[in-house]
């Protein structure tokens, strides 16, 4: 059997449709090339723009076809449905003639089962009266199956019309078949972190706050059925960051990275944790690092969602994970230009999904040591001031929040007085950390160098065939030169989809795969 893939209209991520489809098929166990109308599935600009259908050839017969497609639909952001094609034609007469030899399919599929038609036209609006007339054309095949149920069918028979994009009103092709999976009508396709749970804790709380209004609960349930990822939308999160990755894009990137349960996922530019939330929803073990502790701790940059009620004022990276009852990630404060990872260890990261900072609101930074200013240690005497626990804590906390403001600040250094009377190790530790932060500053460096560091880390830590998916800003005039950095001896460049921002700039959604090592 051939299959018709029904893609949703998504102008931002049209170029990622085929890549997401192929990646999800591989995630759920289908590892071989798929033919698309005689061509290999690949990315071609504007080929799959808007809402569209794509026909692919049959898969292997020895695998559970329906289970694979249901799993793909349960995670896909860009696919609306999959239809098993029984017949096709350029006219209804041609289609009906094509179905004459398929009576056994009708018998095995509809006998003793509730069923209904599902009609959809791409490229033209069809009114209800026309739809009914076209459905009636198939009575010669379905009239003996009387058990029709529009609300709760076991089987849906698809009639999909495809009209010419440029010449509106010209019918190109009609497809008829069985709906294997449709996101809109199948609540079983809603992805859950734990299949034993019907909803996550925050969803239950949302329902509990509806004052037992049945209609309101149904509205929430219906919305959740249509788009499960809307439950994790940015405007529904407790803590918001200045540059958190778009919700849909985060899930698409995780799908492209083939993240599944138990995978170890690293985000070296974790920021406010948007990509790790998506990874954690797919049951991955998440690790992240960032050079800016203010983002991780919620100092000044992160803020509470003004449209929600909050029990506490905590703004750490972990609050959104707690909101969705997700496993908290392991987070490090570190500099990617000086990686903390042990490269002598066996590769252990299954996927790296990240969004390096760029632009005015977020810049790539690296840490460097400054020369220690000349200091004179003041030994405590009767007139000297003792350092108290509070003064050390305050200096340390200030240094954490505003370490860049302390660079070369002689007054700040003079205020730290070393006293011989300090004997508690905890105070000495805090003091040494505060001094270390004072003598360290962060400087900006180019996004290209950050990507080089990212590729170095990925090359050493990713397992064989592990995926690296990241966002890479480009200027259209110098795009070819900038993309030279993506040519790496340890990686296959799988794809790069363009997302345009302005007439002269945009960003690439880059997918790379680690080449198997030769020992």
N, C-alpha and C positions, 0 to 999 in steps of 0.2 A: 504493500500500500504506500501511496504517497501522502504527504501531509501538507496542510495549508497552515502557515503561521500567520496569525493576525496580530500585527503590531499596532500599538497605540500611536497617536500623534504627539510627538514631543520634539519641538523645534531645537531645544538645547542639546539633546543627546541623540539625534538621528543617526549619527555616524557610529554609535555604539551598539545599535540594535543587533547586528549580526554577531558581533564579538561577544555580547552578553549571552546570546542564544548558544553559541558554540561552547563558551566557557561553562555554562550551566549543564549542558549535555555531558561534558567531560567530568564535571563535578559529581554527577550521579551515575557515572560508570560507562558512558558511551565514548570510547576513545577511538575514533577513526574519522577520516575525512568525509564531509557531507557534500554532496553535489547539489548545486543550485542552478537549475536550468542549464546543465552542462558545464557550469563554471564552478570553481572552488569558492566556498564561502569566504569572502574577503570584504574589506571596507572600501567603498567607492563613494566619493563625495557626492551628496545629494541624491544618491541612487535610491535610498530608502526614506526620503523625506516625507513627513506627514504620516497619516494613518494609511497603512498599506498591507497587502498580502504578499507572502513569499511562499512559493511551493518548493519543497525539498523532497528528494527521492526517499525510498523506503529505507528503514533502518534494518539492523540484523533481525532475523526471525527468531533467534534463540534467546531474546531478552524480553523482559516484561515491558512492552511498549507503553501501555497506559500508565503504569507506575512512574516511568521515567518522565513522561510529559506532565503528569500531575505534580511531580516534584519540581520540575522546571517552572511550571506556572506558580507554584507556591512561593517562589523566591523572586521571580522576574519582575522588574519594574516596567519594562518596555513591551512585554508581550501580553496581549489581552486574551488570546485563546488559541487553541490548536484543534484542527479538524482533520479527521481521517477521510481522505477524498475517495468517494465511490464512483463519481463520474464528473465530467466537465465538458463544456462546449461553448461555442461562440453564440449559439442561439438555444432557446428552450427545446426546440424540436431535436436539435443535435444532442442535447443533454439527455432528453427522455429516451432517445434511441440508444444512447450509450449505457443507460441503466437497465435495459431489457435483460441483459445477462447477469444481473445482480439480485435476482429474486431471493436467492439463498441468504444474502446479507440482510435483507429486510426481515426474513423469517427468523433468523437467529438473533437479530437485534431487538425486534419489536414484540415478538410473541410473549404474551403474559406479562408485559411491562408497560408502565405508564410512560407516555411519550408526548412530545410536542415539536413544532417547528421553531427554528430560530433563524429569522431573516435579517440580513444586513447588506446594505449597499454602500460601496466605497466610491465616492466621486459624484454622488447624486442623491437627492432626498426623495424617497418614495413614500407616498401617503399610504394610509392603512388599507384603503380600498384596493389599491394596486397590489399590495402585499398579499391580501387574501386571494385575489385572482391568480397570482403566480403560485401560491401554495396549492390551490385547487388543481393545478395542472398535474400534480403528483398523485392524485386520487387513485389512478389505475394501479399504483403500487402499494398504497397505504390504507385504502378504504376498508379493508377487512380487519384492520387493527383498531378496534373501537375504544381502547382504554386510553383516552386522551386526558392529560392533566397538565394545564399550563403552569400552575403554581409549584407543584412538586414532582416534576417528571424524573423518571429513571434515565431516560434517553432523550437527547435533543438532536433532531435532524437539521443540519445546517443548509441554508440556501444563501450563498454569498455571491453578490454581483460586483464586478469590478468594471468601472467606467473609465474612459480615457481621461487622463489628468488635464490635458491641454484642450481637447475638444469635448466640452461637457455635453453629456447626453448620449454619447456613442458608447454602446455596450461592448466591452472587449472580451469578457469571459464570465461564465457562470460556473460556480463550483457547488457540488452537492455531496454531502457526506454526513458522518457522525461526529458530533462534538465530543472530543475526548476530554477537554478541559476548557472551561470558560471562567475567567476570574470573577466576572460580575455575578454569576448565578451559583457558584459552588463555594459554600462556606468552608468546606473541608480544605480548600486551597489556601486559607489564611494561615500565614506562617506563624507558628508559636515557638518560643524558645524551648518550652517543654511541652510535648504533645499530651502529657497527662494533665496539663492545666488547660482549662478552657479559656482562661484569660489571665493576663498578668495582674499583679496586685494593684497597680495604678488604675487599670481598667475597671477592676471591681470597685475601687474607691469612687471612680467617676460615676458608676452606676448607682452606688449607694447614696450619692449626693443628689439624686434626681427626685427625691421626695416620693419615691414609689410611683412615679408617673410612668405608666406603661408605654405610652406613645413616645416619651422621651427616651426610654430604654431601647425601644425598637429603632428609633432614629440613630442612636449611637451604634447599635448592633449592625444596622444596614450600612452605615458609613464605614465601619470597621471591615465589613465583608468586601466592600468595593476596593479599598486601598488600605491594606494592612500597615503600610509604611507611614501613612498619615498619623498614626498613633504616636510616632516618634518625631513628628514635625518640630522644627526649632521653636515655634511659638508655643509649644506645649511643654517645653522643658523648663525646669526650675531655674537653672543657671544658664545665662547666655554670654557668649564671648564675642569679641569684635570681628573675628574672621572665621567663625565656625563653618566647616564645609557644609554645603547644601545637603539636606537630608536625602533626597533622591539620588544625588550623585554619590553620596557615601555608600549607599546600598549597591548601586551599579558597580562601583569600584571594587567592592567586596565580592560581588558575583564574578567579575572579571578575574579577580585573584583566586577564584575557586576555593574560597574559604568554607570549611565545613567543621563539624563538631570535633573538638580535640586539637585542631590546628593551633600552632603557636604563631601569633601575628604581632609584628613590630611596627610601631609608628615612630620614626626618629624625630619628627617635628609634631609632637602630639598636641601642643596648644591646649585647647579646651576639651579635647577628647572626642570630637564628633565622629571621626572615622573608627575609633575603637568602640564606640557605642554600637555602630552598625556591625562590627566584627563580633562583639559580645552577644548581640542578638542571635547570631548564627552559631553560638556556643563555642567560640574560639577562646583560647587562652591568650589574653592581651597583655602586651608590654609596650611601654612608651617612654620616651625621654624628650626633654626640652631644655634649652639653655636659660629660659626666662622663668624663674621661680614665681614671679608675680602671677603668671597665668595659672600655674598649677595650684597655687595657694589662694587665688582669687583676689590678690591685692590690686586695687585700683582698676584693673582692666576688665575683669569679669563683673557681672552685675545680676541682681535678682530679677526674674521675669516680673514686670510690673502688673501683668494681667492675672497673676496667681497669688494665692494666699500662702504665706511661708511660716513654718513653725520656728525656724531659726534663721540667722543671718549668715550661715556658712556659705561660702562661695567657692569651695575647692572643686577640683576636677572630678571628685568622686560623687558629688551630690546627684548628678543626673543618672549615674549608674544605680544609686540607691533608689531613685524615683521609679525606675523600671524594673527593680528587683534583679539587676544583672550583676554578674560577678565583677568585683572591682579589679581594675588592671594594676599591674606593678609599674610604678612610675619612678624614673630617675631624673635627677637634674644633671645634665652632662652636655658636653660640646661635641658635635659631630665631626669637627675638624680634628679633634683629638679623641677618637672613639674609646669608650670604656670597655668594649667587648674584647674577650680573649679570642684572638684569631687563630690560636693554636688548637683550640677546642674543635671537636667534630661539628660541622654545620648543624644547626638546630632550629633555625627559623623556617617555617613553612611558607610564609608570605609576608611581604612588606607593603603596606598601604599607607601612603602619606601625602601631605599637601605642604610642600615647602613654602615658607612665608615669602611674600614679595609685595611690591607696591608701597604706597605711603603709609597705610595703616599697619603693615607688618613687614619687617625687613629681616633678612637673614643676618644673624650675628654670630660671632665667634669670640671666645674669651682669650685675653692675653694678660701676662703678668707685667706690672709696671715696676720700675725701679723703686725700691723702698726708700722713702724720704728719710733724711737723717733725723734720728730721734735720740733724745737723751732720756734714759730711764731715770725716773725720779724714785729714789728709795725713800720709803716712808719714814718720816720723822714726826716730831710733835706738831709741826705746822702743816704737814702734808695731809691730803684728803684721802681717806680709805675708799677703796672700790667696794661698793655694796653689791649684793645680788641683784638688786633692782636696776642699778646703773648698768651692769653688764648686760642684763636681759634687754634693757631698752636699746643699748648700742647695737646689740646683735640683731634685734628685730628691725631696727631702722636700716641696718646694713643689708638685711635680706630684701627689704622692700625697695630700697633706693641705692643699690650698690653702685650704679653708674654715677650717682651724684657725689660719691665719696672719692672719686678718682682724683688723685693729686691734691686732696683737700687737707692742708696742713693743720687747720684748726681741728678737724675731726680727729687727726692723729694725736694732736697734743692733748685732747680731752681724755685719751685712754692712758691712765696712769698705772704702771705696774707696781704692785704693792707686795712686799715680802710677806705680808701677813696672810695672803690668800693661800689657803691650804686645800680647799675643796677641789677635786679634779673636775667636777662639772663646770665650775666657774672658769677654770683655766681653759677647758675645752671650748667654752663659749667665747672666751676672749680671743683664743687663737683663731677660731673660725671667723670672728668679726674682723680681726686683722687681715686674715686671708682674703676676705671679701673686699676690704678696703683697698688692698694692694692689687686687686684684679679688676680689670675693666673689660667691657664687651665692645667690639667694634663691628661695623657692618662690613660684609663682603658680598661679592656678586652671587646671584642665584646660580650662575653656571658653575662656580666653584662649589656651591652647596650641593648641586646635583652630582658633581664629581665625587664629593665625599660620600654622598648617598650610594652611588654605584660601588664605591670601594667597600662600604659596610655590607651592602647586599651581596657583593661577590664573595665575601668571606663567610658570611653567616647564613645565607640561604642554602637550603638543601637542594640537591639536584632536581631540576625541573620546577623549583620554587618560583613563585610569581612576584614580580616587583611592579606595582601600579602606583603612579604618582602624577601630579599635575605640574606642567612645565610652561611658564609664561614665555611668549615669543612676540617679537615685532615682525610684521609681515615682510618688511623690506629686507630684513636680515635673517629670515626664518631658516633658510637652507644652511647658513653658516652656524647658527645656534644649534641646529639639530645634529651637527657633527659630533657633539658630545655624547649623543645617544649610541654611537657606534663603539661598542665595548666588546673586547675579545671573549668575555665570559658570558655574554648574554645574547639571546635571540631577541630582536625587536619585533614583537608580535603585531603591534598596531599603534597608531596614534590618531585619535579623533580630535578634531578641532572644535573649540567652543569660542566663538567670536565675541569680543567685548566692544570694540570700536572698529572703525574703518581701517585702522592701522595696527591693532593689537588684539591678542587673544591668548588662549592657553591650550596646550595639548594635553589630552588625557592619555598618558603613555602606559603601555603594557609591555613588559619585558619578561623573559623566562630565562632562568639560570641554566646554562648548558651543563650536561652531566660531566662530572670530573673524571679525568683519566688518571688512575693511580698506577 
